[in-house]
Amino acid sequence: MQRYILRRIFYALISLVLLSITIFCLVRVTGDPAVLMAEPGAKEADLQIIRQEFGLDKPWPVQYVRFVANLLQGDFGTSIYYRIPAFDLYVQRLPASLLLAAVAMAISLILGIPVGVFSAVRLNTWIDNIGKLFAILGLSLPSFWVGLILILVFSVSLGWLPSSGSGTFWHLLMPAFSLGWVFTAAHMRMTRSAMLEVLGSEYVKLARIKGLPEKLVIGKHAFKNAIIPVLTLAGINLVLMVNVAVVVESVFAWPGIGRLLYEGIAFRDFPVVQTTVLLGGVMIVAVNLIVDILYAYIDPRIRYG
Amino acid sequence: MDSQVLAPSPILPDQPAMPSRWQQIRAKLGAAPLIPLLILIALVLTAVFADILAPHDPTVGNLRYRYRPPVWLERGTADFILGTDHIGRDVLSRLIYGSRISLFVAVTAVLIAGSIGTALGILSGFRGGWIDQVVMRLTDAWLALPAVSFAILLAALTKPSEWNVAIILGVVYWTRYARVIRGEVLSLKERDFVRLATVAGCTRARMMWTHIMPNIANSAIVLATLQLGVAIIAEATLSFLGVGVAPPKPAWGLMLAEGKAGLMAGYWWLSVFPGVCIMLIVLSANLIGDWFRVWSDPQLRQL
């Protein structure tokens, strides 16, 4: 078990190193990092000062070591627009993103799991077909368009919900639904296939032979086992939600990480953009590591495989 | 008398008529989703013949005709069937020219992603060893990147253009091909015909090209069809955020971003029509991809 965990941590570290190298190189291949760090329209002499100050005149390997050393000390650069450390900005915005992701996740599970279960139990009936339609629509509608249509219906036509901003529960509903939409489809598909697999297994057959009422067979025996992979997926998706919310947050002016990224692009605030992408990567690597370790803990076959 | 009995009667109800060519094709295709297929064909035709089909110039507006609603509403004119935008450009013409951008970016992105992913997948699965380790660690690291933010970062670093968007999406989305193809190659490698090729003294390059490639082509095509929808949505997302295709080009995502300003004032047609186009295309690509996956896999077909 220890060896397995150590190996997984090692792989995660490799991922992080590759991530940092990728971003480091991309910035230098596509342009001059000094220009990105300076304010737009800076003079050549000022750029020269920046280059010296940040060591950008040194060879790449030296620069990379410095880049990583700074990151490890929590120094992600200073926001050009807000003039405070980019990392602090990120931490300030994180709670709003987490709140949005949590509500979006709740919506996606509340809608996705029951539809998935019913689709599997009533295989190839109209319920299943509606579920399939639902799933394919989830994959085909861009989240920002869902957001725009929601604004059109609930803010412009009906006037029920505020179209942007934050503060109250009502502000949360539309962005959370737009964000949760794609994931609802994913959770539904996962629930359906997990249920189908469990329903075909021996112990469910045994429970039926034993004469248990169908409600108990599905609700207690099958559902409890089918829900495990769905919850794992949900855990990973929660982290993804924080990181893909950029479009939804920009549509609804929700003050989270995504909005920060969007502003970073709009204001040409490169340190902020870089921080958002890097920390997003760290979060995803971390959650994958946790899931790997949890799975190994539950299932010894993975540990010794 | 005898000859009459032996002669085939002119009407034989249970003898099936020779199936026509069309019926043969139809039977072969099975339950191909016709409507999605037609939508995609229409998309390609629209993109090719945009110059002939579009009634107006997509980038030139007339401020006298700002915010005209679609033709069936009050104030709508037959001249602008789907209405006009904030500087009086014809929405229909912009949608027609926009299909070109969507199609070009999506197909190019999928080709780039598919080439990188398939090549790495075959290399990794076939060679194994340290090459496999390096490629798979690279894939893992790439998967750890938040794809949307990463594409945005890249797009923000480069000049906005169709080519750049296509290249960015190709570079971001190759991992799925690499994973799937590697898995298939691993099992193909153990099959007899590949072993025989080894015995016959084929070079590794030749085996990868003539023995492995044709056998993974189906999976690659299925993935590519399904990824087409992902690429179209990703392009629209980048354009919507202002880092994709640059204005005044009529990319659908860009039209949605521009239409957002008029949303609260009730100019709904600017936000609805481009979205409907994206939805129809992505939906069709997904349905055809799903169908093709089942059709190309005999094991699934018999079920």
Boltz contact constraints between the chains, C-beta under 6 A:
constraints:
  - contact:
      token1: [A, 14]
      token2: [B, 137]
      max_distance: 6.0
  - contact:
      token1: [A, 15]
      token2: [B, 140]
      max_distance: 6.0
  - contact:
      token1: [A, 15]
      token2: [B, 141]
      max_distance: 6.0
  - contact:
      token1: [A, 15]
      token2: [B, 144]
      max_distance: 6.0
  - contact:
      token1: [A, 18]
      token2: [B, 141]
      max_distance: 6.0
  - contact:
      token1: [A, 19]
      token2: [B, 141]
      max_distance: 6.0
  - contact:
      token1: [A, 30]
      token2: [B, 157]
      max_distance: 6.0
  - contact:
      token1: [A, 30]
      token2: [B, 158]
      max_distance: 6.0
  - contact:
      token1: [A, 136]
      token2: [B, 286]
      max_distance: 6.0
  - contact:
      token1: [A, 139]
      token2: [B, 286]
      max_distance: 6.0
  - contact:
      token1: [A, 140]
      token2: [B, 279]
      max_distance: 6.0
  - contact:
      token1: [A, 140]
      token2: [B, 282]
      max_distance: 6.0
  - contact:
      token1: [A, 140]
      token2: [B, 283]
      max_distance: 6.0
  - contact:
      token1: [A, 140]
      token2: [B, 286]
      max_distance: 6.0
  - contact:
      token1: [A, 141]
      token2: [B, 279]
      max_distance: 6.0
  - contact:
      token1: [A, 142]
      token2: [B, 233]
      max_distance: 6.0
  - contact:
      token1: [A, 142]
      token2: [B, 236]
      max_distance: 6.0
  - contact:
      token1: [A, 144]
      token2: [B, 240]
      max_distance: 6.0
  - contact:
      token1: [A, 145]
      token2: [B, 275]
      max_distance: 6.0
  - contact:
      token1: [A, 148]
      token2: [B, 271]
      max_distance: 6.0
  - contact:
      token1: [A, 151]
      token2: [B, 263]
      max_distance: 6.0
  - contact:
      token1: [A, 152]
      token2: [B, 268]
      max_distance: 6.0
  - contact:
      token1: [A, 156]
      token2: [B, 266]
      max_distance: 6.0
  - contact:
      token1: [A, 243]
      token2: [B, 146]
      max_distance: 6.0
  - contact:
      token1: [A, 243]
      token2: [B, 149]
      max_distance: 6.0
  - contact:
      token1: [A, 244]
      token2: [B, 148]
      max_distance: 6.0
  - contact:
      token1: [A, 247]
      token2: [B, 237]
      max_distance: 6.0
  - contact:
      token1: [A, 265]
      token2: [B, 156]
      max_distance: 6.0
  - contact:
      token1: [A, 265]
      token2: [B, 243]
      max_distance: 6.0
  - contact:
      token1: [A, 273]
      token2: [B, 153]
      max_distance: 6.0
  - contact:
      token1: [A, 277]
      token2: [B, 149]
      max_distance: 6.0
  - contact:
      token1: [A, 277]
      token2: [B, 150]
      max_distance: 6.0
  - contact:
      token1: [A, 277]
      token2: [B, 153]
      max_distance: 6.0
  - contact:
      token1: [A, 280]
      token2: [B, 146]
      max_distance: 6.0
  - contact:
      token1: [A, 280]
      token2: [B, 149]
      max_distance: 6.0
  - contact:
      token1: [A, 281]
      token2: [B, 144]
      max_distance: 6.0
  - contact:
      token1: [A, 281]
      token2: [B, 145]
      max_distance: 6.0
  - contact:
      token1: [A, 284]
      token2: [B, 144]
      max_distance: 6.0
  - contact:
      token1: [A, 285]
      token2: [B, 144]
      max_distance: 6.0
